[in-house]
Amino acid sequence: MDEARARDVLAVAGVLPGPARDARLLALGENAVFAAGDLVVKVGRDAELLDRARRELAVALWLAESGVPAVRAAGPEPLLVEGHPVTVWHRLPDPVRPAEPRDLAELLRLLHALPSPSPSHASSFDLPPRDLLSGVERWLRLAGDAIDPADAAYLRERRDGFATAAAALTPHLPPGPIHGDALPRNVHIGPDGPVLIDLETVSADLREHDLVVMALSHDRYGLPAAAYDSFTEAYGWDVREWPGCSVLRGARETASCAWVAQHAPTNPKALAEFRRRVASLRDGDETVRWYPF
């Protein structure tokens, strides 16, 4: 789905106060995210994301009722428009500063203190496990002939191996609700403080999933040691002390490679980054720098 297609869907949905062509594109990944007036609209890549969109709206309501600062939905149910799920959100105030790792840690402490949603809760719903590797096959399929079939086969083999290893882990923290993609980019610093955004991967699983993300940011993406230390200090524990850290890290690296692959057919930079990542995994070189995409 490119921007033009997403704008066409946005126009058909008719959820904005003005013309779709005037909406500002904020992001283009699995969702195209547009802003106009007091609203933000997410257009999903395909109908397979409909259930996830429905759950994200339920999660937003649950977090609001639980007192966790998070983005708020402007509609109770997603629309399915020409095969694309569409959700509408209240637009947040302009950020007062960039989010830092310690801001993320403070929100994770709040989220990790919650029990899973109760069946008696007004917004009763089930949080799934964080199946980090579930998207690998779809992303590789979207990549198609743009990537080397041998690389796709290699990632599938890694996926299966890490899925088995992750299922056997013994956690250090009590399992429960997690964000699932715990990065500072998913925190918005408004005038009232940090707010969680992008709730589509909220799950019920090992809390360590959320913490490994930042460890990988330090190891692969160049997060400075001082910034990582501020994260662990604010959270109160360093996941690298846990024997299972390397397993969850390997699973996330596998998923991150496949995620980039879906953009390879239309973006040469994505293809180059995909090849860099796969080569470093094949070589077992954990020092190769990866670049956000």
C-alpha positions in Angstrom: 0.0 0.0 0.0 1.5 3.3 -1.1 0.5 6.8 0.0 -1.8 7.3 -3.0 -3.8 4.1 -2.3 -4.0 5.0 1.4 -5.4 8.5 0.5 -8.0 6.9 -1.7 -9.2 4.7 1.1 -9.2 7.7 3.5 -11.4 9.6 1.0 -13.9 6.7 0.8 -14.0 6.3 4.6 -15.2 9.9 5.0 -14.1 10.2 8.6 -12.2 13.5 8.3 -13.6 17.0 8.6 -12.0 18.0 5.3 -10.7 16.5 2.0 -8.4 13.5 2.3 -5.9 15.2 0.0 -5.3 17.8 2.7 -4.5 15.4 5.5 -0.9 15.2 6.6 0.9 11.9 6.3 2.6 11.1 9.6 3.9 7.6 8.9 3.7 4.9 6.2 4.4 1.3 7.3 1.9 -1.5 8.1 -0.5 1.5 8.6 -0.7 4.8 6.8 -1.2 7.4 9.5 -2.8 10.7 8.6 -3.6 13.8 10.7 -6.3 16.4 10.1 -7.8 18.9 12.5 -8.3 17.2 15.9 -8.1 13.6 14.5 -5.6 11.0 13.4 -6.6 8.2 11.1 -4.8 4.9 10.6 -5.3 3.0 7.4 -4.2 -0.6 7.6 -2.2 -2.3 4.8 -4.8 -5.1 4.4 -7.8 -6.9 5.8 -5.7 -9.3 7.8 -5.1 -6.4 10.2 -8.8 -5.9 11.0 -8.8 -8.0 14.2 -5.7 -6.2 15.4 -7.3 -2.9 14.8 -10.4 -3.9 16.7 -8.2 -5.0 19.6 -6.2 -1.8 19.6 -9.3 0.2 20.1 -10.3 -2.0 23.0 -6.9 -1.6 24.5 -7.1 2.2 24.3 -10.4 2.1 26.3 -9.0 -0.3 28.9 -5.8 1.8 29.4 -8.0 4.9 29.8 -10.1 3.2 32.5 -6.9 1.9 34.1 -5.3 5.3 34.4 -2.4 4.7 32.0 -1.6 7.7 29.9 -2.1 6.6 26.3 -3.6 7.7 23.0 -7.4 7.7 23.0 -9.7 6.4 20.4 -12.3 8.6 18.7 -14.5 5.7 17.5 -15.4 2.4 19.2 -15.0 0.1 16.2 -12.8 0.0 13.1 -14.2 0.4 9.6 -13.3 -1.9 6.8 -13.0 0.2 3.7 -12.1 -1.5 0.4 -10.3 -4.2 2.2 -8.4 -1.8 4.6 -9.1 -1.4 8.3 -9.5 2.2 9.3 -9.4 3.5 12.9 -9.9 7.1 14.2 -8.1 8.6 17.1 -8.0 11.9 19.0 -5.0 13.9 17.9 -2.4 14.6 20.7 -1.1 18.1 21.4 2.2 19.0 19.7 5.1 17.4 21.6 7.0 19.6 24.0 10.3 17.6 23.5 11.4 14.3 22.0 10.7 11.1 24.1 13.7 9.6 25.9 14.3 6.1 27.1 13.6 7.0 30.7 10.1 8.3 29.7 9.4 4.9 28.1 10.6 3.1 31.2 8.2 5.1 33.4 5.2 4.2 31.2 6.3 0.5 31.1 6.3 0.4 34.9 2.7 1.6 34.9 1.6 -0.9 32.2 3.6 -3.8 33.7 1.8 -3.2 37.1 -1.6 -4.0 35.5 -3.2 -7.4 35.6 -4.7 -8.6 32.3 -8.2 -7.3 31.6 -10.9 -8.9 33.7 -13.9 -10.7 32.2 -16.1 -8.5 34.4 -14.4 -5.4 33.0 -16.6 -3.0 31.0 -14.1 -3.3 28.1 -13.7 -7.0 28.5 -11.5 -8.6 25.8 -8.6 -11.0 25.6 -5.0 -10.0 25.2 -3.2 -12.4 22.9 0.4 -13.6 23.5 3.1 -11.5 21.9 3.6 -13.7 18.9 6.6 -11.6 17.7 7.3 -13.9 14.8 3.7 -14.3 13.4 4.2 -11.5 10.8 7.4 -13.1 9.3 5.6 -15.1 6.7 3.3 -12.3 5.6 6.2 -9.8 5.3 8.3 -12.3 3.3 5.3 -12.9 1.1 4.9 -9.2 0.5 8.6 -9.0 -0.4 8.1 -11.6 -3.1 10.8 -11.8 -5.8 12.5 -8.7 -4.6 14.6 -10.7 -2.1 16.8 -13.7 -2.5 14.7 -16.9 -1.9 17.6 -18.3 0.1 17.4 -15.3 2.5 13.7 -15.9 2.9 14.3 -19.6 3.7 17.0 -18.7 6.2 14.6 -16.3 8.0 11.9 -18.9 8.1 14.3 -21.4 9.7 15.4 -18.8 12.3 11.8 -18.0 13.0 11.0 -21.7 13.8 14.1 -22.1 15.9 13.5 -19.0 18.0 9.8 -19.7 18.4 10.6 -23.1 19.9 13.3 -21.6 22.2 11.1 -18.8 23.3 8.3 -21.1 24.3 10.7 -22.8 26.8 11.9 -19.7 28.6 11.6 -19.2 32.3 10.8 -15.5 32.9 12.4 -13.4 35.7 9.3 -11.0 35.9 5.7 -12.1 36.3 4.0 -12.3 32.9 1.2 -9.9 32.0 0.3 -7.0 29.8 3.1 -5.5 27.7 3.3 -2.9 25.0 5.0 -5.2 22.5 6.9 -2.6 20.6 8.5 -0.6 23.4 10.5 2.1 21.8 10.8 5.9 22.6 9.2 6.5 19.2 6.0 5.0 20.6 5.9 7.6 23.4 4.6 11.1 22.9 5.6 13.9 25.3 2.8 16.3 25.6 2.3 19.2 28.0 1.0 16.7 30.7 3.9 14.3 30.3 4.6 11.0 28.5 1.8 9.1 26.7 1.9 5.7 25.1 1.0 5.5 21.4 0.7 2.7 18.8 -1.2 0.2 20.9 -1.6 -2.5 18.2 0.9 -4.9 19.6 -0.2 -4.7 23.3 -0.3 -8.3 24.5 -0.1 -10.5 27.6 3.2 -12.3 27.7 6.7 -12.1 29.2 7.4 -8.6 30.4 10.9 -9.2 29.2 9.7 -8.7 25.6 9.3 -5.0 26.3 12.8 -4.7 27.8 14.7 -6.6 25.2 13.7 -4.0 22.6 15.8 -1.3 24.3 18.7 -3.7 24.8 18.6 -4.4 21.0 18.4 -0.6 20.4 21.7 -0.3 22.3 23.4 -3.3 20.6 22.2 -2.8 17.0 20.9 0.7 16.5 23.4 2.9 18.2 21.5 3.9 21.4 24.2 5.4 23.6 25.2 3.5 26.8 24.1 6.5 29.0 20.6 6.5 27.4 20.3 2.7 27.9 21.4 3.1 31.5 18.8 5.8 32.1 16.2 3.3 30.9 17.2 0.5 33.2 17.6 2.8 36.1 14.0 4.2 35.6 12.6 0.7 35.1 14.6 -0.8 37.9 16.1 -3.8 36.2 18.4 -4.7 33.3 17.0 -7.5 31.1 20.6 -8.4 30.0 21.0 -10.0 33.4 18.4 -12.6 32.4 19.6 -15.8 30.7 16.7 -15.7 28.2 17.6 -12.3 26.8 19.6 -13.7 23.8 16.6 -15.8 22.8 14.1 -12.9 22.7 16.7 -10.7 21.1 17.2 -13.3 18.3 13.5 -13.6 17.8 13.1 -9.8 17.5 16.1 -9.5 15.1 14.5 -12.1 12.9 11.2 -10.3 12.9 12.9 -7.0 12.2 14.7 -8.4 9.2 11.4 -9.7 7.7 9.6 -6.5 8.5 12.0 -4.5 6.3 11.7 -7.0 3.5 8.1 -6.1 2.8 9.3 -2.7 1.6 12.0 -4.1 -0.7 9.8 -4.3 -3.9 9.4 -0.5 -4.0 12.3 0.9 -2.0 16.0 0.3 -2.9 17.1 1.5 0.5 14.9 -1.1 2.2 16.4 -3.8 0.1 19.9 -2.7 1.0 19.1 -2.6 4.7 17.4 -6.0 4.5 20.6 -7.5 2.9 22.8 -5.8 5.5 20.7 -7.3 8.3 20.5 -10.8 6.9 24.3 -10.9 6.2 25.0 -9.9 9.8 22.7 -12.7 11.1 24.3 -15.3 8.8 27.8 -14.2 9.9 26.8 -14.2 13.6 28.2 -10.7 13.9 26.2 -8.8 16.6 28.4 -5.7 16.2 27.0 -4.8 12.7 25.0 -1.6 13.0 21.5 -1.7 11.8 19.6 1.4 10.7 16.0 2.2 11.5 13.6 2.1 8.6 
